[in-house]
Amino acid sequence: MGIDPKATAYELEALACDPDNWHLLDEIAAHPASWPELRMWVEEAKAHPDTIGPPPLAPDEPRQGLIARLQARFKPLKTRSKEQGEQTANDEARCDGTETVALNLGPCEQGTVPDAARPGKRGGLLRCRTAIITGIAIMTLTFLAGGGYVVGTLLGPQQQKTQSERQDEDAMRKTSEQRDKAMAAAAQLLERIGRSPVAGDIDHTGLEQAMNADDIKRVVTETEALKTKFLQLIDGRIASTGESIAQYVERANAMASAPETAEKTELLALAGEWKAVQVTETNLGEALIAEQRLSELTTTVEQQKRTADEEAAQRERDMQHQQSTTPMPSPPIMQADPIPVPQPQAPSWSVPGETRDGTLPGKDGSL
């Protein structure tokens, strides 16, 4: 069973006026003919059924003056709803030349609406209602007597009640605005976290549960707590990533003497690209990828440099060892040519020879 899908806004208002129909509040709010003020009233009625006032008038319901206020004061909502149902059968006799309609004041089988219960000419019904209410008002004023005193007595509290209703509507409107604002802020925060590289490090189930439960106070609290946690985490990750990239850039600059390889070329290019870039929330994802690649390239190039340096040192040691074990050839000894000794030559004059006795001629023993 459900409310007739073809019911009008006026019929929804009539349903809401009768507390016996309040088990249909959710269907009233979800009905195609419902309007924003009625939906707000339904939420308030579910939360405070004992203090809620009458539902708001339908958008096309003409507002009436003294007669409507007198009827609202002296006729309880439940009685009004029942009398409206009872007076439907007498509309033809009381209204000349107008079509009568039977209000749909209760649930009906979905899709099965009798022709007599469907909306007809609204104007005739309103005129009939006006005539009925006018008669009730005249009898009430005659019974009470006092004329202006009675009117003033009745209008004063009713005017206050109308003002109170307006205040309630303002409060409900503010509550609705606060709800929409809180829900929008929570949804924006969840979307921001979802786009962030740290999304997997944050637990946001508490906020999602509060949103699903439509608990606005909890939504506001969870939103603030989650935002604080997210900002702390994102700021810490930005700082650590920026510092790490700066260290890798410095290590890359020390690889100028490393062997010329593809890894070295990529390392120097990537380090130069991120050398002057400041890491923010916007580019944090790219920075994390660059940090990981710089780590891999730096490790590879440093290993290549160590290997090359070790090989160069080994070659130097081998050369020194070879030089220490191989004897050096002695230089050839240059011998000087012998100096020729001059041979004595015989004098060119004739020298007398010795005598037989071994003396020189011309010498005697006296000399």
Disulfide bonds with the S-S distance in Angstrom:
Cys95-Cys128 1.26
